[in-house]
Amino acid sequence: MHTAWKLAALLRGKRFEHGSLDLDMPEVKVVVDKKGKPIRFERVENDESHQLIEEFMLAANEAVARELKSRGIPTIYRVHENPEAERLGELREFVLAHGIRVGDLTHRGEVQKLLAAIRGTAEEHPLKIALLKSLKRARYATTPLGHYGLAKVNYAHFTSPIRRYADLEVHRALADRDISRRSSRASSQLSAIADRISDTERNAAEAEIDAVKMKKLEFSSCNCRPAIRRYSTRS
């Protein structure tokens, strides 16, 4: 495990050297009783155990996407297109209004500097939220358009255990030896599938946000103080 972490740390360092953005934010896990009532909240930290798994997952996803592209096998990619310059300009004005010096955010390096400057500060959360709103939403597509946030040219969702339909389609692409059959199917079905799972992903994310809000309100209505614990995979 120590050797695995050394490798993961090396991969992580190289990823940020290549321009990947640190957009991770703490998540809140709602703990409920047997009747579904919230009893406490736990803060899920992105600790080293999370990062170890994440780096190997990212490496696998990138390797598979690159291999399928080189073979000319149609599949579904995870894409995150470059943000619009106008939106980044608006973000810059917002950051400056907070008294934080920032350069031209259309340059990836300046975005990285901003994220490093606000790390651990009171402004980190709201400014990261503002940054996320300035970026385009990641989606699925049949064309490898690259992933801005991860600074990867080729990227797909592949990693096991399969938990998304996109993963299943990528596994099918690897297993299907009949490229011509796969190609004829791609034009008529894969694009529609990519659009469909992009829509369902957005719906699921919004439902999750609403569910957490609902549980927070339900907890608050009990006139109880929120019990917030820090949580990591080490506990």
Rosetta constraint file for C-alpha pairs under 8 A:
AtomPair CA 1 CA 5 HARMONIC 6.13 0.50
AtomPair CA 2 CA 6 HARMONIC 6.31 0.50
AtomPair CA 3 CA 7 HARMONIC 6.40 0.50
AtomPair CA 4 CA 8 HARMONIC 6.13 0.50
AtomPair CA 4 CA 52 HARMONIC 7.42 0.50
AtomPair CA 5 CA 9 HARMONIC 5.90 0.50
AtomPair CA 5 CA 48 HARMONIC 7.91 0.50
AtomPair CA 5 CA 52 HARMONIC 5.82 0.50
AtomPair CA 6 CA 10 HARMONIC 6.23 0.50
AtomPair CA 7 CA 11 HARMONIC 6.23 0.50
AtomPair CA 8 CA 12 HARMONIC 6.03 0.50
AtomPair CA 8 CA 51 HARMONIC 7.44 0.50
AtomPair CA 8 CA 52 HARMONIC 5.29 0.50
AtomPair CA 8 CA 53 HARMONIC 7.99 0.50
AtomPair CA 8 CA 55 HARMONIC 5.67 0.50
AtomPair CA 8 CA 56 HARMONIC 6.82 0.50
AtomPair CA 9 CA 13 HARMONIC 6.08 0.50
AtomPair CA 9 CA 52 HARMONIC 7.40 0.50
AtomPair CA 10 CA 14 HARMONIC 6.23 0.50
AtomPair CA 11 CA 15 HARMONIC 6.07 0.50
AtomPair CA 11 CA 55 HARMONIC 6.51 0.50
AtomPair CA 12 CA 16 HARMONIC 6.46 0.50
AtomPair CA 12 CA 55 HARMONIC 6.34 0.50
AtomPair CA 13 CA 17 HARMONIC 6.24 0.50
AtomPair CA 14 CA 18 HARMONIC 6.26 0.50
AtomPair CA 15 CA 19 HARMONIC 6.68 0.50
AtomPair CA 15 CA 20 HARMONIC 5.64 0.50
AtomPair CA 15 CA 150 HARMONIC 7.55 0.50
AtomPair CA 15 CA 151 HARMONIC 7.63 0.50
AtomPair CA 16 CA 20 HARMONIC 4.58 0.50
AtomPair CA 16 CA 21 HARMONIC 6.75 0.50
AtomPair CA 16 CA 22 HARMONIC 7.97 0.50
AtomPair CA 18 CA 151 HARMONIC 6.57 0.50
AtomPair CA 19 CA 108 HARMONIC 6.51 0.50
AtomPair CA 19 CA 109 HARMONIC 6.84 0.50
AtomPair CA 19 CA 112 HARMONIC 7.45 0.50
AtomPair CA 19 CA 150 HARMONIC 7.38 0.50
AtomPair CA 19 CA 151 HARMONIC 5.52 0.50
AtomPair CA 20 CA 148 HARMONIC 7.67 0.50
AtomPair CA 20 CA 149 HARMONIC 5.73 0.50
AtomPair CA 20 CA 150 HARMONIC 4.43 0.50
AtomPair CA 20 CA 151 HARMONIC 4.82 0.50
AtomPair CA 20 CA 152 HARMONIC 7.99 0.50
AtomPair CA 21 CA 111 HARMONIC 7.69 0.50
AtomPair CA 21 CA 112 HARMONIC 6.16 0.50
AtomPair CA 21 CA 115 HARMONIC 7.91 0.50
AtomPair CA 21 CA 149 HARMONIC 5.41 0.50
AtomPair CA 21 CA 150 HARMONIC 6.27 0.50
AtomPair CA 21 CA 151 HARMONIC 7.70 0.50
AtomPair CA 22 CA 112 HARMONIC 7.66 0.50
AtomPair CA 22 CA 115 HARMONIC 7.06 0.50
AtomPair CA 23 CA 128 HARMONIC 7.05 0.50
AtomPair CA 23 CA 132 HARMONIC 7.99 0.50
AtomPair CA 23 CA 149 HARMONIC 7.94 0.50
AtomPair CA 24 CA 46 HARMONIC 7.52 0.50
AtomPair CA 25 CA 46 HARMONIC 7.93 0.50
AtomPair CA 25 CA 125 HARMONIC 7.53 0.50
AtomPair CA 26 CA 43 HARMONIC 6.52 0.50
AtomPair CA 26 CA 44 HARMONIC 5.87 0.50
AtomPair CA 26 CA 45 HARMONIC 5.60 0.50
AtomPair CA 26 CA 46 HARMONIC 6.92 0.50
AtomPair CA 27 CA 43 HARMONIC 5.86 0.50
AtomPair CA 27 CA 44 HARMONIC 5.18 0.50
AtomPair CA 27 CA 45 HARMONIC 7.14 0.50
AtomPair CA 28 CA 41 HARMONIC 6.43 0.50
AtomPair CA 28 CA 42 HARMONIC 5.68 0.50
AtomPair CA 28 CA 43 HARMONIC 4.77 0.50
AtomPair CA 28 CA 44 HARMONIC 6.00 0.50
AtomPair CA 29 CA 41 HARMONIC 5.66 0.50
AtomPair CA 29 CA 42 HARMONIC 4.98 0.50
AtomPair CA 29 CA 43 HARMONIC 6.21 0.50
AtomPair CA 29 CA 44 HARMONIC 6.67 0.50
AtomPair CA 30 CA 38 HARMONIC 6.54 0.50
AtomPair CA 30 CA 39 HARMONIC 7.91 0.50
AtomPair CA 30 CA 40 HARMONIC 6.38 0.50
AtomPair CA 30 CA 41 HARMONIC 4.76 0.50
AtomPair CA 30 CA 42 HARMONIC 6.45 0.50
AtomPair CA 30 CA 212 HARMONIC 7.02 0.50
AtomPair CA 30 CA 215 HARMONIC 7.44 0.50
AtomPair CA 31 CA 38 HARMONIC 5.69 0.50
AtomPair CA 31 CA 39 HARMONIC 5.93 0.50
AtomPair CA 31 CA 40 HARMONIC 5.44 0.50
AtomPair CA 31 CA 41 HARMONIC 5.91 0.50
AtomPair CA 31 CA 42 HARMONIC 7.37 0.50
AtomPair CA 32 CA 36 HARMONIC 5.10 0.50
AtomPair CA 32 CA 37 HARMONIC 5.00 0.50
AtomPair CA 32 CA 38 HARMONIC 4.09 0.50
AtomPair CA 32 CA 39 HARMONIC 5.38 0.50
AtomPair CA 32 CA 40 HARMONIC 7.21 0.50
AtomPair CA 33 CA 37 HARMONIC 5.45 0.50
AtomPair CA 33 CA 38 HARMONIC 6.44 0.50
AtomPair CA 33 CA 39 HARMONIC 6.51 0.50
AtomPair CA 37 CA 215 HARMONIC 7.63 0.50
AtomPair CA 37 CA 218 HARMONIC 7.79 0.50
AtomPair CA 37 CA 219 HARMONIC 7.75 0.50
AtomPair CA 38 CA 215 HARMONIC 6.11 0.50
AtomPair CA 38 CA 216 HARMONIC 7.71 0.50
AtomPair CA 38 CA 218 HARMONIC 7.33 0.50
AtomPair CA 38 CA 219 HARMONIC 5.90 0.50
AtomPair CA 39 CA 219 HARMONIC 7.25 0.50
AtomPair CA 39 CA 227 HARMONIC 7.60 0.50
AtomPair CA 40 CA 226 HARMONIC 6.39 0.50
AtomPair CA 40 CA 227 HARMONIC 4.80 0.50
AtomPair CA 40 CA 228 HARMONIC 6.15 0.50
AtomPair CA 40 CA 229 HARMONIC 7.82 0.50
AtomPair CA 41 CA 226 HARMONIC 7.05 0.50
AtomPair CA 41 CA 227 HARMONIC 5.84 0.50
AtomPair CA 41 CA 228 HARMONIC 4.66 0.50
AtomPair CA 41 CA 229 HARMONIC 6.30 0.50
AtomPair CA 42 CA 227 HARMONIC 7.92 0.50
AtomPair CA 42 CA 228 HARMONIC 5.24 0.50
AtomPair CA 42 CA 229 HARMONIC 4.45 0.50
AtomPair CA 42 CA 230 HARMONIC 5.50 0.50
AtomPair CA 42 CA 231 HARMONIC 5.77 0.50
AtomPair CA 43 CA 228 HARMONIC 6.75 0.50
AtomPair CA 43 CA 229 HARMONIC 5.81 0.50
AtomPair CA 43 CA 230 HARMONIC 4.59 0.50
AtomPair CA 43 CA 231 HARMONIC 5.35 0.50
AtomPair CA 44 CA 230 HARMONIC 6.37 0.50
AtomPair CA 44 CA 231 HARMONIC 4.84 0.50
AtomPair CA 44 CA 232 HARMONIC 5.64 0.50
AtomPair CA 45 CA 230 HARMONIC 7.17 0.50
AtomPair CA 45 CA 231 HARMONIC 6.22 0.50
AtomPair CA 45 CA 232 HARMONIC 5.47 0.50
AtomPair CA 46 CA 50 HARMONIC 5.62 0.50
AtomPair CA 46 CA 51 HARMONIC 6.73 0.50
AtomPair CA 46 CA 232 HARMONIC 7.42 0.50
AtomPair CA 47 CA 51 HARMONIC 6.30 0.50
AtomPair CA 47 CA 232 HARMONIC 6.70 0.50
AtomPair CA 47 CA 233 HARMONIC 7.80 0.50
AtomPair CA 48 CA 52 HARMONIC 5.97 0.50
AtomPair CA 49 CA 53 HARMONIC 6.61 0.50
AtomPair CA 49 CA 233 HARMONIC 6.54 0.50
AtomPair CA 49 CA 234 HARMONIC 7.29 0.50
AtomPair CA 50 CA 54 HARMONIC 6.10 0.50
AtomPair CA 50 CA 233 HARMONIC 7.21 0.50
AtomPair CA 51 CA 55 HARMONIC 6.08 0.50
AtomPair CA 52 CA 56 HARMONIC 6.72 0.50
AtomPair CA 53 CA 57 HARMONIC 6.16 0.50
AtomPair CA 54 CA 58 HARMONIC 6.11 0.50
AtomPair CA 55 CA 59 HARMONIC 6.14 0.50
AtomPair CA 56 CA 60 HARMONIC 6.15 0.50
AtomPair CA 57 CA 61 HARMONIC 6.12 0.50
AtomPair CA 57 CA 159 HARMONIC 5.91 0.50
AtomPair CA 58 CA 62 HARMONIC 6.11 0.50
AtomPair CA 59 CA 63 HARMONIC 6.09 0.50
AtomPair CA 60 CA 64 HARMONIC 6.14 0.50
AtomPair CA 60 CA 158 HARMONIC 7.29 0.50
AtomPair CA 60 CA 159 HARMONIC 6.64 0.50
AtomPair CA 61 CA 65 HARMONIC 6.21 0.50
AtomPair CA 61 CA 155 HARMONIC 5.90 0.50
AtomPair CA 61 CA 156 HARMONIC 5.30 0.50
AtomPair CA 61 CA 157 HARMONIC 5.68 0.50
AtomPair CA 61 CA 158 HARMONIC 5.35 0.50
AtomPair CA 61 CA 159 HARMONIC 6.30 0.50
AtomPair CA 62 CA 66 HARMONIC 6.09 0.50
AtomPair CA 62 CA 152 HARMONIC 7.57 0.50
AtomPair CA 62 CA 154 HARMONIC 5.87 0.50
AtomPair CA 62 CA 155 HARMONIC 4.67 0.50
AtomPair CA 62 CA 156 HARMONIC 6.44 0.50
AtomPair CA 63 CA 67 HARMONIC 6.13 0.50
AtomPair CA 63 CA 155 HARMONIC 7.90 0.50
AtomPair CA 64 CA 68 HARMONIC 6.13 0.50
AtomPair CA 64 CA 155 HARMONIC 7.85 0.50
AtomPair CA 64 CA 156 HARMONIC 7.23 0.50
AtomPair CA 64 CA 158 HARMONIC 7.23 0.50
AtomPair CA 65 CA 69 HARMONIC 6.13 0.50
AtomPair CA 65 CA 77 HARMONIC 7.11 0.50
AtomPair CA 65 CA 154 HARMONIC 5.58 0.50
AtomPair CA 65 CA 155 HARMONIC 5.19 0.50
AtomPair CA 65 CA 156 HARMONIC 5.29 0.50
AtomPair CA 66 CA 70 HARMONIC 6.14 0.50
AtomPair CA 66 CA 154 HARMONIC 5.60 0.50
AtomPair CA 66 CA 155 HARMONIC 7.29 0.50
AtomPair CA 67 CA 71 HARMONIC 6.22 0.50
AtomPair CA 68 CA 72 HARMONIC 6.13 0.50
AtomPair CA 68 CA 73 HARMONIC 5.30 0.50
AtomPair CA 68 CA 74 HARMONIC 7.38 0.50
AtomPair CA 68 CA 75 HARMONIC 7.45 0.50
AtomPair CA 68 CA 173 HARMONIC 7.76 0.50
AtomPair CA 68 CA 174 HARMONIC 7.30 0.50
AtomPair CA 69 CA 73 HARMONIC 6.23 0.50
AtomPair CA 69 CA 74 HARMONIC 7.63 0.50
AtomPair CA 69 CA 144 HARMONIC 7.99 0.50
AtomPair CA 73 CA 173 HARMONIC 6.86 0.50
AtomPair CA 73 CA 179 HARMONIC 6.22 0.50
AtomPair CA 73 CA 182 HARMONIC 7.28 0.50
AtomPair CA 73 CA 183 HARMONIC 7.08 0.50
AtomPair CA 74 CA 142 HARMONIC 6.99 0.50
AtomPair CA 74 CA 173 HARMONIC 7.18 0.50
AtomPair CA 74 CA 182 HARMONIC 6.71 0.50
AtomPair CA 74 CA 183 HARMONIC 5.99 0.50
AtomPair CA 74 CA 186 HARMONIC 6.05 0.50
AtomPair CA 75 CA 142 HARMONIC 5.87 0.50
AtomPair CA 75 CA 169 HARMONIC 6.87 0.50
AtomPair CA 75 CA 170 HARMONIC 6.01 0.50
AtomPair CA 75 CA 173 HARMONIC 6.14 0.50
AtomPair CA 75 CA 186 HARMONIC 7.38 0.50
AtomPair CA 75 CA 190 HARMONIC 7.12 0.50
AtomPair CA 76 CA 140 HARMONIC 6.33 0.50
AtomPair CA 76 CA 141 HARMONIC 5.54 0.50
AtomPair CA 76 CA 142 HARMONIC 4.70 0.50
AtomPair CA 76 CA 143 HARMONIC 7.47 0.50
AtomPair CA 76 CA 156 HARMONIC 6.87 0.50
AtomPair CA 76 CA 166 HARMONIC 6.54 0.50
AtomPair CA 76 CA 169 HARMONIC 6.89 0.50
AtomPair CA 76 CA 170 HARMONIC 6.54 0.50
AtomPair CA 76 CA 190 HARMONIC 6.94 0.50
AtomPair CA 76 CA 194 HARMONIC 6.49 0.50
AtomPair CA 77 CA 140 HARMONIC 5.61 0.50
AtomPair CA 77 CA 141 HARMONIC 5.34 0.50
AtomPair CA 77 CA 142 HARMONIC 5.80 0.50
AtomPair CA 77 CA 143 HARMONIC 6.63 0.50
AtomPair CA 77 CA 144 HARMONIC 5.82 0.50
AtomPair CA 77 CA 154 HARMONIC 7.81 0.50
AtomPair CA 77 CA 155 HARMONIC 6.04 0.50
AtomPair CA 77 CA 156 HARMONIC 4.38 0.50
AtomPair CA 77 CA 157 HARMONIC 6.98 0.50
AtomPair CA 78 CA 138 HARMONIC 7.09 0.50
AtomPair CA 78 CA 139 HARMONIC 5.92 0.50
AtomPair CA 78 CA 140 HARMONIC 4.75 0.50
AtomPair CA 78 CA 141 HARMONIC 6.53 0.50
AtomPair CA 78 CA 144 HARMONIC 7.66 0.50
AtomPair CA 78 CA 146 HARMONIC 7.85 0.50
AtomPair CA 78 CA 147 HARMONIC 7.30 0.50
AtomPair CA 78 CA 155 HARMONIC 5.71 0.50
AtomPair CA 78 CA 156 HARMONIC 4.63 0.50
AtomPair CA 78 CA 157 HARMONIC 6.24 0.50
AtomPair CA 79 CA 138 HARMONIC 5.68 0.50
AtomPair CA 79 CA 139 HARMONIC 5.51 0.50
AtomPair CA 79 CA 140 HARMONIC 5.89 0.50
AtomPair CA 79 CA 141 HARMONIC 6.64 0.50
AtomPair CA 79 CA 144 HARMONIC 6.73 0.50
AtomPair CA 79 CA 145 HARMONIC 5.69 0.50
AtomPair CA 79 CA 146 HARMONIC 5.39 0.50
AtomPair CA 79 CA 147 HARMONIC 5.03 0.50
AtomPair CA 79 CA 148 HARMONIC 7.95 0.50
AtomPair CA 79 CA 155 HARMONIC 7.00 0.50
AtomPair CA 79 CA 156 HARMONIC 7.74 0.50
AtomPair CA 80 CA 136 HARMONIC 6.78 0.50
AtomPair CA 80 CA 137 HARMONIC 6.58 0.50
AtomPair CA 80 CA 138 HARMONIC 4.39 0.50
AtomPair CA 80 CA 139 HARMONIC 6.49 0.50
AtomPair CA 80 CA 145 HARMONIC 7.32 0.50
AtomPair CA 80 CA 146 HARMONIC 6.23 0.50
AtomPair CA 80 CA 147 HARMONIC 4.26 0.50
AtomPair CA 80 CA 148 HARMONIC 5.29 0.50
AtomPair CA 80 CA 149 HARMONIC 6.85 0.50
AtomPair CA 81 CA 136 HARMONIC 6.42 0.50
AtomPair CA 81 CA 137 HARMONIC 7.98 0.50
AtomPair CA 81 CA 138 HARMONIC 7.28 0.50
AtomPair CA 81 CA 145 HARMONIC 6.58 0.50
AtomPair CA 81 CA 146 HARMONIC 6.57 0.50
AtomPair CA 81 CA 147 HARMONIC 6.17 0.50
AtomPair CA 81 CA 148 HARMONIC 5.80 0.50
AtomPair CA 82 CA 135 HARMONIC 7.54 0.50
AtomPair CA 82 CA 136 HARMONIC 7.12 0.50
AtomPair CA 82 CA 147 HARMONIC 7.91 0.50
AtomPair CA 82 CA 148 HARMONIC 5.59 0.50
AtomPair CA 83 CA 87 HARMONIC 7.21 0.50
AtomPair CA 83 CA 88 HARMONIC 7.24 0.50
AtomPair CA 83 CA 134 HARMONIC 7.06 0.50
AtomPair CA 83 CA 135 HARMONIC 5.03 0.50
AtomPair CA 83 CA 136 HARMONIC 5.65 0.50
AtomPair CA 84 CA 88 HARMONIC 6.57 0.50
AtomPair CA 84 CA 135 HARMONIC 7.58 0.50
AtomPair CA 85 CA 89 HARMONIC 6.13 0.50
AtomPair CA 85 CA 106 HARMONIC 5.95 0.50
AtomPair CA 86 CA 90 HARMONIC 6.36 0.50
AtomPair CA 87 CA 91 HARMONIC 6.29 0.50
AtomPair CA 87 CA 134 HARMONIC 5.40 0.50
AtomPair CA 87 CA 135 HARMONIC 7.68 0.50
AtomPair CA 88 CA 92 HARMONIC 6.19 0.50
AtomPair CA 88 CA 105 HARMONIC 5.87 0.50
AtomPair CA 88 CA 106 HARMONIC 6.34 0.50
AtomPair CA 88 CA 134 HARMONIC 6.17 0.50
AtomPair CA 88 CA 135 HARMONIC 7.96 0.50
AtomPair CA 89 CA 93 HARMONIC 6.51 0.50
AtomPair CA 89 CA 104 HARMONIC 7.74 0.50
AtomPair CA 89 CA 105 HARMONIC 7.00 0.50
AtomPair CA 89 CA 106 HARMONIC 7.77 0.50
AtomPair CA 90 CA 94 HARMONIC 6.37 0.50
AtomPair CA 91 CA 95 HARMONIC 6.21 0.50
AtomPair CA 91 CA 130 HARMONIC 6.93 0.50
AtomPair CA 91 CA 131 HARMONIC 6.76 0.50
AtomPair CA 91 CA 134 HARMONIC 6.78 0.50
AtomPair CA 92 CA 96 HARMONIC 6.14 0.50
AtomPair CA 92 CA 102 HARMONIC 6.89 0.50
AtomPair CA 92 CA 103 HARMONIC 7.76 0.50
AtomPair CA 92 CA 104 HARMONIC 7.50 0.50
AtomPair CA 92 CA 105 HARMONIC 6.70 0.50
AtomPair CA 93 CA 97 HARMONIC 6.19 0.50
AtomPair CA 94 CA 98 HARMONIC 6.80 0.50
AtomPair CA 95 CA 99 HARMONIC 6.97 0.50
AtomPair CA 95 CA 100 HARMONIC 5.91 0.50
AtomPair CA 95 CA 101 HARMONIC 7.62 0.50
AtomPair CA 95 CA 102 HARMONIC 7.31 0.50
AtomPair CA 95 CA 127 HARMONIC 7.19 0.50
AtomPair CA 96 CA 100 HARMONIC 5.17 0.50
AtomPair CA 96 CA 101 HARMONIC 6.04 0.50
AtomPair CA 96 CA 102 HARMONIC 6.91 0.50
AtomPair CA 102 CA 110 HARMONIC 7.13 0.50
AtomPair CA 102 CA 114 HARMONIC 6.50 0.50
AtomPair CA 103 CA 110 HARMONIC 5.81 0.50
AtomPair CA 104 CA 110 HARMONIC 6.31 0.50
AtomPair CA 105 CA 109 HARMONIC 7.92 0.50
AtomPair CA 105 CA 110 HARMONIC 5.36 0.50
AtomPair CA 105 CA 111 HARMONIC 5.45 0.50
AtomPair CA 106 CA 110 HARMONIC 7.65 0.50
AtomPair CA 106 CA 111 HARMONIC 7.83 0.50
AtomPair CA 107 CA 111 HARMONIC 6.86 0.50
AtomPair CA 108 CA 112 HARMONIC 6.40 0.50
AtomPair CA 109 CA 113 HARMONIC 6.25 0.50
AtomPair CA 110 CA 114 HARMONIC 6.17 0.50
AtomPair CA 111 CA 115 HARMONIC 6.30 0.50
AtomPair CA 112 CA 116 HARMONIC 6.21 0.50
AtomPair CA 113 CA 117 HARMONIC 6.06 0.50
AtomPair CA 114 CA 118 HARMONIC 6.33 0.50
AtomPair CA 115 CA 119 HARMONIC 6.13 0.50
AtomPair CA 115 CA 124 HARMONIC 7.88 0.50
AtomPair CA 115 CA 128 HARMONIC 7.75 0.50
AtomPair CA 118 CA 122 HARMONIC 7.96 0.50
AtomPair CA 118 CA 123 HARMONIC 6.43 0.50
AtomPair CA 118 CA 124 HARMONIC 5.02 0.50
AtomPair CA 119 CA 124 HARMONIC 5.80 0.50
AtomPair CA 120 CA 124 HARMONIC 6.46 0.50
AtomPair CA 123 CA 127 HARMONIC 5.95 0.50
AtomPair CA 124 CA 128 HARMONIC 5.94 0.50
AtomPair CA 125 CA 129 HARMONIC 6.20 0.50
AtomPair CA 126 CA 130 HARMONIC 6.21 0.50
AtomPair CA 127 CA 131 HARMONIC 6.11 0.50
AtomPair CA 128 CA 132 HARMONIC 6.15 0.50
AtomPair CA 129 CA 133 HARMONIC 6.28 0.50
AtomPair CA 130 CA 134 HARMONIC 6.33 0.50
AtomPair CA 131 CA 135 HARMONIC 6.53 0.50
AtomPair CA 132 CA 136 HARMONIC 7.93 0.50
AtomPair CA 138 CA 147 HARMONIC 7.97 0.50
AtomPair CA 139 CA 194 HARMONIC 7.99 0.50
AtomPair CA 139 CA 198 HARMONIC 5.39 0.50
AtomPair CA 140 CA 166 HARMONIC 7.89 0.50
AtomPair CA 140 CA 194 HARMONIC 5.03 0.50
AtomPair CA 140 CA 195 HARMONIC 6.75 0.50
AtomPair CA 140 CA 197 HARMONIC 7.28 0.50
AtomPair CA 140 CA 198 HARMONIC 5.75 0.50
AtomPair CA 141 CA 191 HARMONIC 6.59 0.50
AtomPair CA 141 CA 194 HARMONIC 5.32 0.50
AtomPair CA 141 CA 195 HARMONIC 7.20 0.50
AtomPair CA 142 CA 190 HARMONIC 6.71 0.50
AtomPair CA 142 CA 191 HARMONIC 5.95 0.50
AtomPair CA 142 CA 194 HARMONIC 6.98 0.50
AtomPair CA 144 CA 153 HARMONIC 7.34 0.50
AtomPair CA 144 CA 154 HARMONIC 5.88 0.50
AtomPair CA 144 CA 155 HARMONIC 7.21 0.50
AtomPair CA 145 CA 153 HARMONIC 7.10 0.50
AtomPair CA 145 CA 154 HARMONIC 7.47 0.50
AtomPair CA 146 CA 151 HARMONIC 7.55 0.50
AtomPair CA 146 CA 152 HARMONIC 5.74 0.50
AtomPair CA 146 CA 153 HARMONIC 4.23 0.50
AtomPair CA 146 CA 154 HARMONIC 5.41 0.50
AtomPair CA 146 CA 155 HARMONIC 6.57 0.50
AtomPair CA 147 CA 151 HARMONIC 5.66 0.50
AtomPair CA 147 CA 152 HARMONIC 5.17 0.50
AtomPair CA 147 CA 153 HARMONIC 6.29 0.50
AtomPair CA 147 CA 154 HARMONIC 7.28 0.50
AtomPair CA 147 CA 155 HARMONIC 6.72 0.50
AtomPair CA 148 CA 152 HARMONIC 6.85 0.50
AtomPair CA 156 CA 167 HARMONIC 7.99 0.50
AtomPair CA 156 CA 170 HARMONIC 7.64 0.50
AtomPair CA 157 CA 166 HARMONIC 6.19 0.50
AtomPair CA 157 CA 167 HARMONIC 5.17 0.50
AtomPair CA 157 CA 170 HARMONIC 7.26 0.50
AtomPair CA 158 CA 162 HARMONIC 7.41 0.50
AtomPair CA 158 CA 166 HARMONIC 7.46 0.50
AtomPair CA 158 CA 167 HARMONIC 4.51 0.50
AtomPair CA 158 CA 168 HARMONIC 7.49 0.50
AtomPair CA 158 CA 170 HARMONIC 5.95 0.50
AtomPair CA 158 CA 171 HARMONIC 6.75 0.50
AtomPair CA 159 CA 167 HARMONIC 6.83 0.50
AtomPair CA 160 CA 167 HARMONIC 7.90 0.50
AtomPair CA 162 CA 167 HARMONIC 5.70 0.50
AtomPair CA 162 CA 168 HARMONIC 6.43 0.50
AtomPair CA 163 CA 167 HARMONIC 6.97 0.50
AtomPair CA 164 CA 168 HARMONIC 6.82 0.50
AtomPair CA 165 CA 169 HARMONIC 6.38 0.50
AtomPair CA 165 CA 197 HARMONIC 7.31 0.50
AtomPair CA 166 CA 170 HARMONIC 6.32 0.50
AtomPair CA 166 CA 194 HARMONIC 7.77 0.50
AtomPair CA 166 CA 197 HARMONIC 7.50 0.50
AtomPair CA 167 CA 171 HARMONIC 6.25 0.50
AtomPair CA 168 CA 172 HARMONIC 6.15 0.50
AtomPair CA 169 CA 173 HARMONIC 6.19 0.50
AtomPair CA 170 CA 174 HARMONIC 6.41 0.50
AtomPair CA 171 CA 175 HARMONIC 6.26 0.50
AtomPair CA 172 CA 176 HARMONIC 5.92 0.50
AtomPair CA 173 CA 182 HARMONIC 7.61 0.50
AtomPair CA 176 CA 182 HARMONIC 7.35 0.50
AtomPair CA 178 CA 182 HARMONIC 6.33 0.50
AtomPair CA 179 CA 183 HARMONIC 5.97 0.50
AtomPair CA 180 CA 184 HARMONIC 6.36 0.50
AtomPair CA 181 CA 185 HARMONIC 6.36 0.50
AtomPair CA 182 CA 186 HARMONIC 6.08 0.50
AtomPair CA 183 CA 187 HARMONIC 6.88 0.50
AtomPair CA 184 CA 188 HARMONIC 7.32 0.50
AtomPair CA 185 CA 189 HARMONIC 5.83 0.50
AtomPair CA 185 CA 190 HARMONIC 7.07 0.50
AtomPair CA 186 CA 190 HARMONIC 4.72 0.50
AtomPair CA 186 CA 191 HARMONIC 7.03 0.50
AtomPair CA 187 CA 191 HARMONIC 6.74 0.50
AtomPair CA 188 CA 192 HARMONIC 7.36 0.50
AtomPair CA 189 CA 193 HARMONIC 6.13 0.50
AtomPair CA 190 CA 194 HARMONIC 6.05 0.50
AtomPair CA 191 CA 195 HARMONIC 6.30 0.50
AtomPair CA 192 CA 196 HARMONIC 6.08 0.50
AtomPair CA 193 CA 197 HARMONIC 6.13 0.50
AtomPair CA 194 CA 198 HARMONIC 6.12 0.50
AtomPair CA 195 CA 199 HARMONIC 6.34 0.50
AtomPair CA 196 CA 200 HARMONIC 6.31 0.50
AtomPair CA 197 CA 201 HARMONIC 5.90 0.50
AtomPair CA 198 CA 202 HARMONIC 6.44 0.50
AtomPair CA 199 CA 203 HARMONIC 6.33 0.50
AtomPair CA 200 CA 204 HARMONIC 6.05 0.50
AtomPair CA 201 CA 205 HARMONIC 6.14 0.50
AtomPair CA 202 CA 206 HARMONIC 6.18 0.50
AtomPair CA 203 CA 207 HARMONIC 6.10 0.50
AtomPair CA 204 CA 208 HARMONIC 6.14 0.50
AtomPair CA 205 CA 209 HARMONIC 6.31 0.50
AtomPair CA 206 CA 210 HARMONIC 6.19 0.50
AtomPair CA 207 CA 211 HARMONIC 6.03 0.50
AtomPair CA 208 CA 212 HARMONIC 6.30 0.50
AtomPair CA 209 CA 213 HARMONIC 6.27 0.50
AtomPair CA 210 CA 214 HARMONIC 6.07 0.50
AtomPair CA 211 CA 215 HARMONIC 6.30 0.50
AtomPair CA 212 CA 216 HARMONIC 6.20 0.50
AtomPair CA 213 CA 217 HARMONIC 6.23 0.50
AtomPair CA 214 CA 218 HARMONIC 6.06 0.50
AtomPair CA 215 CA 219 HARMONIC 6.02 0.50
AtomPair CA 216 CA 220 HARMONIC 6.14 0.50
AtomPair CA 217 CA 221 HARMONIC 6.09 0.50
AtomPair CA 218 CA 222 HARMONIC 6.91 0.50
AtomPair CA 219 CA 223 HARMONIC 7.56 0.50
AtomPair CA 219 CA 224 HARMONIC 6.86 0.50
AtomPair CA 219 CA 226 HARMONIC 7.33 0.50
AtomPair CA 220 CA 224 HARMONIC 6.04 0.50
AtomPair CA 220 CA 225 HARMONIC 7.29 0.50
AtomPair CA 220 CA 226 HARMONIC 7.36 0.50
AtomPair CA 231 CA 235 HARMONIC 6.75 0.50
